[in-house]
Amino acid sequence: MSLLRHLAVLLCSTDPGLHRMLQYWAATCILYVVCIGLLLVQVEHNLSNAGAAYGLMTFGAYGALAFYVLIRTNARLRLAPDQLAVGQAVFSLTCAIWAYAISGPLRAAMLTMAVVIIVFCMFALRPRQTLMLSACATLGMGATMWWLQAHDPVRFPPMTEAVTFGYLAGALMSTALLSGEMSKLRSRLKQQKRELSDALDTIRVLATVDELTSLVNRRHMNEVLEAEERRQGCALDTCIALLDIDFFKQVNDRYGHATGDAVLRCFSAAARASLRGSDVLARWGGEEFLLLLPDTAPDDARAALERMAERVHAMKVPGLEGGHISFSAGLATRHLGEPCAEVISRADSALYQAKETGRNRIVLA
C-alpha cells in the first residue's frame, strides 16, 4: 500500500497548485482518449484514412506526455500557469483541425471539439487571452477549410465549407465573449468572498474584544472561565482578581467622558503590559476589570497586581492634568473543582473591602 501511495505522490505531486494543474491535464487526456476511440471507429468503417488517423493518435499521445513532463517539472522551468494553458490549448486546437481534415463526412462533429477547448480555457486564461485564442482557432480552421475546398471541392464543397465556417466563427467568438463575462463574475465573487471574510473577522473581533479598551470582553471572558473549569491536572492554584479604578466617576464628572475613556484605554494598556502571555485581563463592566491568572500561587498573583499598580500609577493620561490613577483589587484563589462564579464572588467581596478600607490597595479573600 505504501508503494502505491509513493507512486501516486510521484505521479501527481502533493503541491496543491501542481496537483490542480495535473487534474486539468488528466481531464484533457480523458477527452483525447474518447476522441481516439471515435477515430478508431471511423477508421473501422472506412470514414477516415487509417494512416492519417494513426498519425494524429501518435501526435496526440506524444503531445499529452510532453505536457505532463512540462507540468511535473514546472518547479524548475517556472512557467506561468497561463503559459502552460495556452500551449495545451494551441496543441489541442491543432489536433481538432487535423481531425476535421481527415474525418470525411463526420468532419462537422469535430467543430464541437474546438468550442470545448475554448470553454476549457475560460477557467485558466484571462478574457483577452481567450479572445485571442478564439481568433487564432477561427483563422486556423478557416485556412484549413479554404485549402480543403480548393484542393478537393468534391469531398469539401465550397458552399458547405463556407457555411460551416460561419457557424464555427460565431460559436467561437460567442464563447470568447462569454468568457469575459464569466471572468467579471468570478472577480465579483472573489471580491464578495474577501469582503465576507473581512466582515466575519470584524464580527469575530467584536464578539470577543471590548471596542474601547481592546481587552477581552465579558462575554468571551465567560467562555475563558468555562474552559478554565474544564481544565484538569493543574499543579498550581488559579487566581482571579476583580479590579476597580478608584474615583472613576469623579474623573468623568470633572474632566468629561472623553478623558474617562482615555483613562480606561491607558489603564488597559498599562495593566496588560504587566501580565504574562497566559494571563487574561477582561473589561468586566464600566471601570471594573477581571483578571485570570492560571497556575499562579496567591503570593505570585499579589506580586503581579502590585507591579501592575506601580505601572498604572506612573502612567500619563492625556487631559488628566497631572493626576494619577490607582485601582483597588480583590484577589481570590480558585481551588481544584471550584466553580469560577464562586471565586469571582469571593473576589468581589474582597474588592468591596478594599474600597471600604481606603482604596488603592489589594485585599486577598
Secondary structure, DSSP 8 states (H G I E B T S, - for coil): -HHHHHHHHHHH-S-HHHHHHHHHHHHHHHHHHHHHHHHHHHHHTTSS-HHHHHHHHHHHHHHHHHHHHHHHTHHHH---HHHHHHHHHHHHHHHHHHHHHH-GGGGGGGHHHHHHHHHHHTTTS-HHHHHHHHHHHHHHHHHHHHHHHHH-TTTS-HHHHHHHHHHHHHHHHHHHHHHHHHHHHHHHHHHHHHHHHHHHHHHHHHHHB-TTT-SB-HHHHHHHHHHHHH----SS-EEEEEEEETTHHHHHHHH-HHHHHHHHHHHHHHHHHTS-TT-EEEEEETTEEEEEETT--HHHHHHHHHHHHHHHHH---TTSTT----EEEEEEEE-TT--HHHHHHHHHHHHHHHHHTTSS-EEE-
